[in-house]
Amino acid sequence: MDQKRSRTFSGVKPTGHLTLGNYLGAVRRWVEADQHRSDALFSVVDLHALTVEHDPARLRRLSRQAATLLLAAGLDPALCTVYVQSHVDEHARLSYLLECTATDGELRRMIQYKEKSVRARAAGDGVRLSLLTYPVLMAADILAYATDDVPVGEDQRQHVELARDLALRFNQRYGHTFTVPRATHPAVAARVMDLQDPMSKMGKSHENGSGIVYLLDEPDVVRKKVMRAVTDSGTEVVYDREARPGVANLLDILAAATDRAPAELAGEYSAYGALKRDTAEAVVELLRPVRERHAELAADPGYVDRVLREGAERARGMARPVVDRAYRAIGLLPAA
Ligand code: AQP
């Protein structure tokens, strides 16, 4: 008997240029595994980029660039659905119902809210209400597609947990409506750290880019950033994320780029210099085809537009019945 293919949803927010962290933690698995083995949707989640100070023209540019990079990395519109979140109204439609399911307390506990609200206040900016509520929108992104698997980096674990909790609560109160999703993480490099500050995640919206490898960085820029990575005091190459976070981060990156195990690689190096050199070259080679394909696709914006238009149509068709079902279940009168 035919088994139903599982459903995958994940996304990337256009708050900056995509990074090596996005690639190793998420995008590469979408390309190599998820789009082949499941019914998969990948979205440029642009509404999430509105939760902090933003420039409209830059947001438009970054949204297009992110979509182009997803295709350049190897997402194939014949295998999966690639689209922009704001092109599909169902996300925002469902989000409100989930706001009526979530509690103020559970949103205030979100680590990203705590960290980013401190940052916004320190910069003298107001804290947008959407910074508090966007994990509910993310839950809507996931639940609208009856998603089984959410392939994400480690930093998104808490948000996917919230989506699970909301699905279970809604189902319990109003009858079975949503599939309960689960997060999946890569075995290695689920949390790539900033090369200049190995205690912080490599994040695309961070202001100082010297510890961040962007997917579109030129090879020499990648080499420079990796060679200047902060390592730990000591000279021995050992894999210990707690005691030697800088070296462990390089080992994670090299391991992910070469499909090896970080602890095993550690045994092959006796000095930081050689480890940095090999890591730099491995990253340059890993990103080379993505950069090259991006240049080709960026020269053909009509193709990217078409993919996004068709993707949004497909996505709408998948989300609408689920969201309509939720509207009925919660007690809203169907339009005659
Ligand atoms: N450093 C990382 N290591 C592993 N995975 C990562 N991801 C992000 N950074 C790393 C994963 O990439 C997917 C898309 O991420 P995102 O666009 O939601 O977040 P971001 O790149 O971290 O962007 P920001 O704006 O800089 O976010 P904050 O401010 O939250 O750091 C996700 O699957 C994510 O896990």
Residues whose N, C-alpha, C, O or C-beta is under 5 A from the ligand:
A	BS01	AQP	G11 V12 K13 T15 G21 N22 G25 A26 P151 V152 G153 E154 D155 Q156 A189 A190 R191 V192 M193 K201 M202 G203 K204 S205 H206
